[in-house]
Amino acid sequence: MKKLLYILIGLVLLVVVAVGAIVAFINPNDFKPLIAEEVKKATGRDLVIDGDISWRFWPSLGLSVEKLAFKNPEGFAEPDMLTLQQAEMSVAVTPLLSDTLDIGVVKLLGAHVFVQTLPNGTSNLDGLAGEQAGSDTATQDKSSEPATSAQPTSDTKPWTISIGGLELVDASVTMRDDKTHTASEISSLNLMIGKLETGLWVPIEFDVKGKQNALSFDVKGSAEAMLEKDAMKSKLRQLSVTASANDAQMQLESLTLKADQAGLAVPMAIDFSAKGKSADMAFDASGKTTVLVNEAISLITASGLDLASTLSGASLPKSEMKVGLKGDVAFDNKAQKLSLEKLHATVDDTEFKGKASVALADIPAIRFDVMSPKIDLNALLGTPSKPQDKPAAPANKPATGGEKPAAEKKPLSDVEPDLSALKSLDIAGKIAIDEFIADNVEVSSVVTAFAVNRGKVNVTQFDAKLYGGTINATGTLDATVSPARYTAKKGINNVSVQPLLQAVAGQDILSGNGSIDVNVSGVGLSEKRLRTGITGTVAINFADGSINGINIPEMIREAKAALKGQSATYVEETRKTDFSALSASFNLGKGIASTRNMKMEAPALRVHSEGQTNLVNEDLDFKVLVSVVGTSKGQGGKDIDELKDITIPVNIGGTWQAPSYKLDVKALLTSNKVLEDKVRKEAERGLQKLLGDKAGDDKVKEAADKLLKGLFN
């Protein structure tokens, strides 16, 4: 036993003496030319070692290299692709006796890497594979050798290799792409990796500072890695990363990410948070999810995604908004498609549920199917509702033929909206909303389906319920031409008109149940072109309502008084005309809406109207013909019995905001033979009483005839 011990000690001493002899008699600096020559052969580049190569001895044998530079070819901005201030590597001596190469910690100090792509696409990384002319021949020569000459003999024992770790201290990287005019820089990189051995959890720590174009960043992190012979099966655990970044537009104060583990086919529970400011909007977000990547890296899922954020800033509709997102996310790497299932998004008190998908392409194809129980745009956008105070109806004062001029209106803008963003969209989907509120308009059971495809918009469905009725609409918009072109078809059925008008325009001019059919098209979306470029028809049909602001029976009383040469008795009452039916069809074109068949049926009255309104100037020019029919039952009572079968003309003028109504007395007399005869007889009788015996004089009689003719011409 003692002899064996002596032998082992002797062997160790022999190795020590041999190593000592190597260190004493071999100067590693003598190998510099050989090393440079071999690198030149392999890469075609020069390797320059300005510093010393020195030995390290006991307990490990190692080398230290100083001031190393790996050169760039001609034509690049920096002469060196890689510079290194110092590199250290050691090998344990004793394990060499048992065919084990035990490399200690590899240290690289002050390393700098410069990578550049020229405008023509050439990079200083090109050619590093070392393919040289004649390499194919060399390969063929080697392949022709017997297999046994290149293979270890069956009794050769393979060496075991282990590395004690890697330390990268104060490294830096510059990546410059002159073709795309981008630049990235890592100004400081510190990396520590523990013993690189399979089957063990290895600690990793890193600290990176740098810039991406104008964006500067700082990232720190730590983890433990389980290295496997098959690198794709390696894992991480206890991953923790913190970061910050900023440029002129964005300041990321803090970003944290933690994962319990990471690897292929391993569920990763991730928690993250971010706080900062983008432009003038501040954000504070946090969330969690479980990520799973399959072994083929063909499917990546993030289940149970739960993101909550608070946004604030002047650019938002409200000074502060809370946004949330929940759901399951999956990305199919082969199909390049992102899917969102069980989607539940919230913006303050507004929520959306459904699903969506994005297929990646030159223009991402977005598809969705979502619903919301309630959307209140006023609350969502932080805007107050328009006042709904009902304007006081004017008293039924006798018409004077003049109205107070309306306030001067601002000219309509002819600036077309910028729709260029629509050309880069491919979106199609369906939205259902149980209750929708915009300004003061309340709509329910909304279902809309639309598509935007590279500048063309197609609304295939818009169905809703509003104010006791329904609305159905379709439309198109073509933004690929300028100015844009559009079409619209809309059917509104059995809607209560008064609350709708009050909500939309704050007007109370009409009441009743109404149906409206719209079929229009046009060119241009500016304020002015929307009115001048629209063509088509609008048909209305109202029942059991009233026209507010005009009292036709009062006009009849005024007409009756005029026939008797009297003034109508003023009665303080609301200007209002009831009707059982009101219908009209309008033709739109060249900025004019005109009709020739507006009809109204009212108690004891029949009304026919024709005329037009200028959509740009908003003025009115309508003639209304009122016929008295039936008996004294109904609006107007006995006061209008005497005018049965008489047509009374009323001129409507003014503007939309200030309409005026005036009885056309001259037309009243000339258009009704009965009235004309009656007035003529009354006038003749009055003249006879006034002139007495002179009424029979020829000259007086001639003058009286001229006077009577003037009344009717």
Number of C-alpha atoms within 10 A of each C-alpha: 6 7 8 9 10 11 12 12 12 12 13 15 12 12 16 16 12 12 16 15 11 13 16 10 9 12 12 16 16 10 12 15 13 11 15 17 15 13 16 14 14 15 16 19 19 18 23 17 20 13 14 16 20 16 20 15 17 14 11 17 19 18 17 18 21 18 17 20 20 18 18 23 15 9 9 17 12 13 15 21 21 17 24 19 17 19 20 20 21 23 24 17 21 18 13 14 11 10 13 17 18 19 21 21 20 16 17 22 18 18 22 21 17 21 20 22 19 17 12 8 11 14 17 19 14 10 13 11 10 15 13 12 8 9 11 11 10 11 10 11 10 12 11 9 10 9 10 9 8 10 9 11 9 7 6 8 10 9 11 12 12 16 18 17 19 19 19 19 18 17 21 21 19 17 16 20 17 15 13 11 11 12 15 18 19 20 15 18 21 19 18 18 21 19 19 22 17 16 12 14 18 19 19 19 18 17 19 19 19 20 18 15 13 13 15 17 19 17 18 17 18 20 22 20 25 19 19 14 10 8 10 12 14 16 17 20 20 14 19 19 18 18 19 19 20 18 15 9 11 16 19 18 14 16 18 18 18 21 22 15 18 22 20 17 15 16 19 21 18 20 17 18 18 19 18 18 18 15 11 12 16 18 18 17 18 18 18 21 22 18 22 21 20 14 13 11 13 13 18 19 21 21 21 16 18 18 18 17 18 17 17 18 17 11 10 14 15 15 12 17 19 16 18 18 18 22 20 19 21 19 20 15 13 9 11 13 18 19 19 21 16 15 19 20 21 16 15 14 13 16 17 20 21 19 18 18 19 18 18 13 9 7 14 15 17 20 17 17 16 17 18 20 15 17 19 17 17 16 18 16 12 15 12 11 15 15 11 14 10 12 11 9 15 14 14 18 14 17 14 10 13 11 14 9 10 12 8 6 8 6 10 14 10 13 12 15 12 9 14 12 10 18 17 14 19 20 19 18 15 18 18 24 19 16 17 20 16 17 16 21 18 16 20 19 16 22 17 19 18 19 20 22 18 18 21 20 22 19 17 14 16 19 19 22 20 20 17 12 16 19 20 18 19 19 19 19 20 22 21 15 12 12 17 19 19 20 18 16 17 18 17 20 21 19 21 21 22 20 21 20 16 21 22 15 13 18 18 20 17 23 22 21 20 23 20 19 19 18 18 19 21 21 21 23 21 18 16 18 21 19 23 20 19 24 21 17 19 20 17 17 19 25 19 15 21 22 18 18 21 23 20 24 22 25 22 25 19 20 24 18 14 16 18 12 12 11 14 17 12 13 11 10 13 16 18 20 20 24 23 14 19 22 18 20 20 21 16 24 19 14 20 21 22 21 20 16 14 20 20 21 19 22 19 21 24 18 20 20 21 17 18 19 20 18 20 17 14 14 17 21 18 18 21 22 19 24 20 24 18 14 16 17 12 13 18 21 13 12 14 23 16 12 18 15 15 21 24 24 26 22 18 21 20 18 18 15 12 14 17 21 24 17 23 17 17 12 15 22 25 15 16 14 12 13 17 17 13 14 20 17 13 15 17 17 12 12 15 16 12 11 14 10 9 14 17 12 10 10 11 12 17 12 10 17 13 10 12 15 10 9 14 16 9
